[in-house]
Amino acid sequence: MQCLDDQISPLLQLQHHLYYAPNFTFSSKFKLWDPNTDCCSWEGVTCDAYGHVIGLDLSYKNLSGSFHSIFNLHRLQRLNLAGNNFNTTLFSYGFDKLQNLTHLNLSSSCFHGQIPVEISYLTRLVSLDLSNQDSCYLRYYTIIDPYNYVYNYYELHPELEQPLKLEKPNFKTLIKNLRFLTELYLDSVDISTQSTKWCETTSLVLSNLRVLSLSYCGLKGPLCSSLSRLSFLSKLILDGNTISYLPPNFLEISSHLSLLLSSSNFSGKLPQSIGNLKFLTYLELSYCNFFGPIPLSIANLSSLVNLDLAGNKLSGSIHSSLFTLPSLKSLSLSENQLVGKIDEFPNTSSSLIQELYIGNNYLTGPIAKSILQLPRLEGLYIRGNSFSSMKLDMFVQLNNLRTLSLNNISLSIESDNRSLTFPQLESLSLRSCNLTEFPEFIKTQDKLVELYLSNNHIHSVVPNWLWKSSLSWVDLSFNVIDFLKQLPLNDANFSFPMLKRLYLGSCNISAFPEFLKGQENLGYLDLSNNKISGAIPNWVWKKSLRYLFLANNHLSALDHFLPNQSSTSSQSSFARSICNLSQLRNFNASHNNLSGSIPNCLGKMNALYLLDLQGNNFSGMLPKFSKATQLQILKISENRLEGKLPRSLVECTQLEVLDVGNNMMNDAFSFWLEKLPYLTVLILRENRFYGHIKHFKHKFVFPNLDVLDIASN
């Protein structure tokens, strides 16, 4: 049947009130449907045999706006609005009008505030997903400290006023009428006011539950043994809660179960009774503060596919029986205190193990030959142990190996290693392995995408064969290297089209490598802590660059006036070049000899969140900053800057670190900086700031301030 007229109207109203809003910015009106065609054929719309709309899926379309008209589709059974950018509360929507709803998915769509009680009236619900509302606010950023260590962070946008929460109604009120639920996803919903009763409430009310996912919900207390009543439960996800106790008889049920409890607040020993969960398929207990030996009873878990015990304080040896679990595909025991050698184990030919993580322990002796015979092994991470007699050719039997990480292991590579082949290898990490030359076998690795050779003892010219067309990520930092003047194929524009990230920090390099001229897709370049002098060539400034690190060199850039222009309107070549980098996120050119004025465009770059120009000869005034800036760290100390702090700094609402010390700035103390909600470090030392600072006795002025340095003003 064709779509009924009373079904078309709500859908057209919906299209009128929605718009595309990637990154929370209006882009265009929502125009997915043609009103001249049958609405039952529209994308995301499902009708029954009578022309009633029973399903609507508008997931992951970057939508915002209002969806009130949906609630006139009274026959609706499935509604999926996941992965959008609504950035609003759910209060004003009449969910109780959709009494036929069986599946409701509003996950990852930036809803916040209280979950409305009307959702608890949807008594036919089988699946309810309100999870991860903060995920669309998360932004990813990278900071590199002076020692070249990389730190990756996720942080919430300030637009998130509050998370989605359950207070009134509380958790019990929400679920008490939803007795048909088989799937409940409330990850990152704040349920912290429910004390410890959430567990018993769930087991009493939701007897049909198959999936319960409540990660990072602020849950407390022990897990209740009454969860064993949930005889259909197949997946329990409680990561990131302060759950303190695992009962010995916990979940003695017969169903196939995935149990994910990572980053909880357990302590003590893993109970031997865990071996009673005969049908356990996934067991993830990483970063839970468990100590003591790994229970031998885990060897009884014949259905186990994934075992993750990383990041605890487990001690003793790794019993070889773990490797013989018949269904096991992934084993992670990294970052514990495991010792001794791993014994050989039988039946390697039938093993299903694909990933093995045993790095950063205290394992000794020769690595078990059985591990090197696992036929399906794709990822091997054994870094940071004290294995003896480690040679690279030991691993060539692993024909399916895609990732090999041997960091911090004394590795010997045969002098004639060019014949070694790893046919599937995509990522090779040999950091801190005491290498003295570039391993020639790399020449034949046609699928290699990531190569890490940092912190070795390589004193060599980088051979041209190292630059493979497949490489996208190369780290050669902390070696002593140079580059051939003759480029591959005698082509000055020779390009490695996949190269995106290149780390050449602390390599004793004295000039910008010429081969960089052709790297138009390069997004990350680290040349810090070298001996490069002179001006920065124009070809260094790639429009694709997001991360550029030139700190601790001998670079200089003087103002070069444009023809027929006065000094007031001039720009340095440095400024003209850097202003083209619209995607720049991280720029560190500290401790060089750069001079002139700081380019005005740096205050207007929307993507820039780290700017470090410390220890140069910049003069003049700081640029003005725009409202759109995402700047979090601004370090411009040890220059010759003058004038006042620009009042436009209050537009940098994300600013956490402000360091303008050791300049010649002359200004009254800027109490308006208190408007910066995240400011934690404020350094104004060695300038000419003046005025009374009694105001500082009141901590509420700068509530988050951890470091304040106003000496010698």
N, C-alpha and C positions, 0 to 999 in steps of 0.2 A: 504493500500500500504506500501511496505517496504521503508525505508529511502533512499533517493536519494544520489548518490555518491557525488554530490557537497555540500551536507549537512553534510556528514560524516567527510570530511576533516577539516572544521573549528572546529568541536567539538573535534577531536583528537588533533589539534593544541592547543586548549584551555586546554585540559588535560595535555599536555606537558609543558605549561607555568605556570601552577598553582601548588601550594604546600600548605600543611597544616602548619599553623603558629599560634598555640595557644600562647598567651602572646607575640606575635610579634617575636617568635623564630622559625626558620626553624625546622620542625618536620619530614616530609617525603613528597615525591612527591604525587601529587593528582592522585589517581588511583581508580576512581569510576566506570569506564566503561570498558567493555570487547570489544575490537575492532572486535572480531570474531562474535559478535551478532548484531542483527538489532538495529540501533541507536534509532529507535522510541520506543524501549522497555527499553532504558536506564533510570536510575533513574533521575528524574528532567526534562526529555525531553518530549515534547508533539508535535505530528505531526498532520498535516491535512490529508485528505483522499488521497492526492496525494503524500505524503512522504516528504513534506516540514516541516521543524522545525518551529513551530509557538509559542512555549512556552519553556522557560528555567528557571528552579528554582534551584539555588544553594545556597539557604539561610541557614545561621547559620551552616556553615561547617568549620569555622576558616581558611578560605582560604586567601592566598596572592598571589602576582605575577601579571602577565599581562593577560588581557582578550580582547586584540585587535581583536582576530579572531572571536569573537561574531559578529562583525559588517559586516561580510560576510554572515550572515544569514538574507538576506534581507526580508524574509517573516515573520520575528519574530514579534509577537504581544504582548507577555508578557515576561518581563525580570525581574527576582528577584534575586538580589545579596545581600540582606539584611543580617546583622549580621555576617560580615566577618572582616578581619583585613588587608585591602589593604594598608592603611597608605600612600596614595599618592593623587595627584591632579587628576582632571577629564579632564584637558586640552587636553591631547594627544589622547583622544578617539573620534571617529567620530560618535557621536550620530545621526547626521543628515542623516546618511546612513540607519537608521532604520525607514523609513517613514510609515511603517505599525504598529508601536508600539502604543498600547493602554494603557498598564500598565507598568510603570517603577518604581521599588522599589530598591533604593540603600541605604536604611536607615541603621544606626548603623554599618557602614563598614569602619570608620576612613578615609573618604575622607576629604580633607581640601583645602583651597584656594578658588578662584573664581569659581562660577558655570558657566560652558561654555555656550556661547550664542546658541550653536548648539541644546541644549535641547529645546529652544524656537521654533525650527523649526518642532518639532514633533506635527503637528497640529491635529493628531487623538487621542492624549492622553486623556484618561478618568480619569486615576489615576496616580498621581505623588507623590512619597514619597522620599524625600531627608533628612529626619529628623534625629536628634539625632546622628550626626556623632561623638560627643564627648563621647558617652556612652561607647564605647569600650576602651577609655582611662581612664575612671573613675576607681579609686581604692577605696576600702572601708577600713577604719582603725578606731581603737578605742583607746582612751587615757583615762586613769583614773587618776584623780588628787589626792593629798594627803588625801582628805576627802572622797575618794571612790565614787565620782560621775563619771558616765560614759558619755563620750562625743563621739558621732559617727560622722564621717566626710566622705564626698566624695571629692576627689581631682583629678585634671587632671594630667596625666603623662606629663612630659615636652616634650615628643615626639610630642605633638600636637603643631605644629608651629603656626597655626592660625585656627580658625574655618572655616567651609564652609560659604561663604558670597556672598551677592548680591550687587555689586557695578557697574560693567560694564560686563555684562548687569545689569541694576537695576531691581527692582521688577516689574515695569511696562513693561519693555522690555521682561522679562521672560514670563509673562502671557498673553501678548496682543494677541498672535495668538492661545492660548490654550483654545479656546472658548467652547470646548466639555468637559472640566474638570468637573468632579463631586466630586473628592477628591483631596485635596491639603494638603500635610504634609511637612512643612518646619521648624519644631521645632528645636530650637538651631542654625538655620542659622542666621548669622548676617545681619539684614536688617536695621540697625540703621541709615543708610544714607538716608533713604526714608522719613524722617520727618513724617508728619501726612497724607501724600497722599495715603498711602497703602490702607487705608480703602475705600476711594471713588473709587480708581482704581479697587479694587476687585469687588465692587458692580456694576460698570459699565461694566466690561469685562466678569466676570465669572457668567453668569446668571443661569447656570445649576448646580451650586455648591451645594453639599449636605454636605460635610465635609470640614471645614477650620480649620487647626491646625497650629498655629503660636506661640507656647509657647516659652518663653525665646529667643525672636528674637531682642530685643532692640527697640521694637516699642514704639512710643510716641504719645501723644495727646489724644483727646477724641475719643470715638467710634462714628462713623457717623451714623446718622439715616437712611442714604441711604442704609444701609445693609438690610433694610426691603424689598428691591427689590428682594432679593434672596429668592424667594418664596419656593424653594425646600430645603433650608438649614435646616439640622437636627442636626448638631453638630458644635459648635463654641468653639474652645479651644485657649485661649489667655493668659494662666497663665504666670506669671513672667515678664510682660512688664510694663512699666511706663505709663499705660493708666490712665488718670486722671479724666475722666468724663463719666458718664452713662446718656445719654439723656433720658428725661422723656418718649418720644415716641419710645424708642429704640426697634427695632425688633417686631413691631406689625404685626406679620405674623401668619399664621394659621397652619404651619407644626409643627410636634412634634419636640421639640428642646432640645438639651443638651447645657447648657451654662456654660463654665468653665473659670473663670477669677480670680483664686486664685493668691495671692502674686502680685497683681497689686498695683497701686499707687492711688487708689481711696481715697477719704476722704469725710466727710459729712454724711448725713443720707441716708439710703436705701430708694429710692423713692417708694411712695405708688403705682405708676403706674406699678411696677413690677408685681402686681397682674393681669395686663391685659394680660400677656403672658399665655393664657389659656391652651396651649398645651406644656408648659415647662415640660420636664421630669427630667433633671439634672440641678441643680443650685448650683454651687460651687463658693463662694465668700470669701473663708477663707483668713485671713491675708491681708486684704485690707484696714485697718484703718477706716472702717465704725464705726460710733457711733450713739447713740440715740436708741430708741426702735425698736424692730422688727416690720415691717409694718404688720398690721392686714390683709392687702390685700393678703398676702401670703396664707392665708387660702382658697383663691379662686382657687389655682393652683391644680386642681383635678387630673391632670396627673403626678404630681411631684413624682418621685421615690427616688431621692437623694437630700437632702438639707444640704449643708455644709456652715455654717457661723462662723466656729471656728476661734479663734485668732484675733478677732476684738475688738472693745471697746463698744460693744452693751450693753445697760443698760435697766433698767426696768425689768418687769417680763416676764416669758415665758407663753404666752397665751396657754391655753389648747387646742385651736382649731388646733394648729400645729400637735397634736397627732391624730387628726381625719381625716387628709388628706387620702383619700381612697386608693391611690396607693403608699403611702410613705413606703419605706423599710429601709432607713438610714437617721437619723437626727443627725447632729453634731453641737452643740452650745458651745463646750468647750472653755475655755480660753477667756472668755468675762467678763463683769461686771454685769451680770444678778443677780437679787436679788429677795427676797421674796419666797413665796411657789408656788408650782405647783398645780393648782386646779385639782380636779377629772374630768375625761372626759368620755363620753359614748362610747358604741359600741366597747369595747376592744376585744370582741370575733372575730370581723371581721377585726381587724387591721392586716396589713402586716409588721409592723415594726420589723426588724431583728437586727438593731444596733442602740444604743442610746448613744450618747456622750454628757454629760452635766457637765463634770468635770471642776474643777478649776474656779468656779464662786463664788457667795456669796448667794447661795440658802439656805433657812432656812425652819423650820417647818418639820413636818413628810413628808416623801416621799409619793407621791400620790399612793394610793392603786391601782389605774388604771394601773400605770406603772408596778406594780408587777403582773398584770393579763394579760399582753400582750402575747398571746399564741405562737407567732413565734419568740420571742426575743432570739437572740443568743449571743449578745454582749452588756454588760451593763457597762458603764464607768461613775461613779458618784463621783469620788475621789475629795478631796479638796473642799468640801462644808461644810455647817454647819447644816446639817439635824439633827433633834432631834430623840430620841428614835429609834436608828438604831440597829436592832437585826438581826443576821444571818438567823434565821428561817423565816424571812419575804420573803426570796428569793426562798424558796424551791418550790413555785408554778410554777416557771419558768422552766418547764421541758426540754426545748430545749436550755438552757443556756450553751454556750461553754466558754465564757470569762466573768469573774466577777472582776471588779476593784473597790475596795473600799478604796484606799489609803487615808491617812490623814483624816480619819473619825473615830470618837469615836464609836467603835463597841462593843457591848456586845454579847458574845457567851454563850449560855446556858451551864451550868455545865455538863449536860447530853446531849452532842451534837452528840454522836456517831451514833444516829439514823437518822441524817440529810442526805439526799441523793440528789445529783445533777447528774443525770444519764449521761449527755452529757458533763460535765465540763472538759475542757482541760487546761484552764489557770485561776489561782486564785491569785489575788494580794491583800494582806492585809497589806501593808506597813504602818507603823506609825498609827496603829489602837488601840494602848494601850493594846495589848494582853499580858497576863501574863503566858500563857502556850500554848503548841502546841494543836491546835484544833483536837480532836479525829475523827471527821467526815472524815478527810482526808484519814483515813484508808480504807474507802469504795469507794474512787474515783478512779476507775480502769482505767479511760481514762485521768487522770491528767498528763499533760506534763510539765507545767510551774507552779512553786510555789514561791511566793515572800512573805516572812514574816519579812523583814528587819525593823530596827528601831522600834522595839516593846520593851516590858519590860519582855521578857521571861527570866527567871532564871531557867534553867532546863537541865537535861540530854536529849539529842536527842533520842527519842524512836526509836527502830528498825523498827516499823511499818511505820515510816515516809518515809523510803527508798523504794519507789515503783518501780517496774520494768519499769513502763511507764515514769517515770520522766526523763527529759533531761536537765532541767534548774531549779536550786534551789538557792534561795538567803535567807540566814539566818543571814546576817551581822547586826552588831549593836544590838546584843542581848548578853546575858551572858549564854553560853551553854557549855556543855561537851559531851563526847561520851562514850557510854558503852564499857567496855573492852571486853565484850562478844559479838561477832559479830553474826548476824543472822545465824541460822542453825548451829551454832558452827563451821563455816567455815571461816578460815582466808582469804581465797581467794574469799569470797562472792562478786559477781559482780552485779552491777546494769547496765545492758548492754546499756541502752539508755542515761545514764548520760553524758552530754557534758560540761555543765557549772555549776560551784559550787562557790558560794560566801560565804566565812566564815570570811570576814574582820571584825575587831573590835568586836570579840566574846569572848575575855578573855581566849582564848584557850592556854594551856601551852605545848602541844605536838602535833606532826603531827597525825591526826586521822588515826588509823590503817586501817579503812575500805578502805582508798584510795589505798591500795595495789592492789586491784583487779580492779581498774577503768582504764582499758587499752584504753578506747575511750575518756577519759577526754581531752577536748581541752582548757578549761578555768578554772583556779584555782586561787582564791584569798584568801590568808591567811594573808594579811597585817594587821598591827596594832593589833597584839596579843602579847602573852608572851612566844612564842616558843623559846627554847634555845638549844644549842648544835649543832652538825653537821646535815646537811641535809641528811636524809636517801636516799640511792640509789633508792629505789622504788618510790620516789617522781617524778623522772625524767621520764615522759612518752613520748614516741616518738610522740604521738598524740598532745602534748601540744603546743598551739599557744600563749597563754596568761598566764603568770605566775607572780603572785604578792606576794612577801614575805617581803615587806618593813616594817620597824618599828617593828622588833622582836629582839631577842638576839641570832641570828644564828652565828655560827663560822665554818670556814673551813680552816684548816691548810694544808700546802703542805705535802703530803705523797709520798715519793719517791718510784718509782717502783723498784722492786728488780734488782740488778746488773746494775743500770743506774746512771749516774752522775747527778748532780743537773742541768746541762745545758740542759739535754734532758728530764727532769722529767716533769710530769704533776700532778697537784693536783687531788684528787678524785673529787673535785668540777668541775674542768675543763673537766675531762674525761666524767663526766655525762652530763654536759650541752652541750657538743659538739655533742651528739647524737640527739639533738632536731633540726632537719633540718627544721621544719616548724615554729619555734619560731618567733613570730612577736613582742611581747611586753614582756619585762623582766624587772621587778623592784624589786631589792633586796636592796634598799637603807636603810641606817640607821640600820645596823646590825654590827656584829663583824667579817665579812668575811675578810680573809687575803690571802696572796700569790700574785701571778701575775694574771692580768686579762687574761683569756684564749684567745689565739690567734684566735681560731675558731670564736669568736664573731665578728671579723672584716670581716669574710668571709661568714656569714650567709645571704643569698640572701633575705630572707623574713623579717629579723629583721628591724623594723623601730622605736622602742623605746628601749633604753638601759639606765637604771638608776641604778647606783651603788654608789650614793652619800653616804657619811657618813659611810665608812667602813675603813678597814686598808690595802687596796690593795697597793702594792708597785711595783717597777720596772717601765717598760715603757708601754705606750699604744701599743696595737697590731696594725699591719698593716691592712689597709682596702682594700677590693677588688673592682673592677669596678662594679661588679654585685650588690653591696649592695644597699638597699633601705632605709638606715638609715635616719631618720628625726630628732630624738631627742637623743642627747648623753649628759648624765649628770654623771660626775665622780668627782665632787668636794668633798672636805673634805676627802681625802685619803692621801697616802704618795708616790704618783707617782713622778718619776724622769725623767730626760732626756728631749728630745725635742718632740714637737708635730710632729707626723709622717706626712711626706709630702703626704702620701697616702690618707690623709683626703680629698684631692681635688677630689678623686674618689667618695666621698659621695655627689653626685650632688643634692640629695634631702634634704640635711641637713638644718634644720631651727634653731635648738637650739644647741649650743655648750657651755657647762659649765665645765671648768676644774679648777675652782677656788679653793684656799686653798689646794694646793699641794706643791711639791718641784721641779717643772719643771724649767729648766734652758735653755733659748733659746732666740734668737733675735725675736723681734715681727714678726709674720708670716703674711706678707702682701699678700702672696699667697692665703690666705683664701678668698680674694676678688673674687676668681674664683667660689665660691659657690653662685649660683644665688639666692637661696631662704633663705640665712642666715639672720635671724631677731634678734636673741639673741646671743651675744658673751660675755662670762664671763671668764676672765683670772686673776682675782684678787688674791692677796696673793700667788704669785709665784715668780720666778726670771727672768721674761721676761725683756728684755732691748732693747735699741735702740731709735731712733727718731720716733715720731708719728705725725709730722706736716702734714703728708699725709692725716690725718683724717679730716683736715679742708675742704677737698673736698668731699662732700657727695656722689659723683658718684662712689667713690671707693667701698663703701658698700651701694648700692642704697636702699636696703630694710631693713637696720639695724634699729631696734627700741630700743634695749637695748645694751649698751656697758659698761662693768665694767672692768677697768684695774687698779684699785686702788692697792697701796702697792706693786708695782713691781719696 
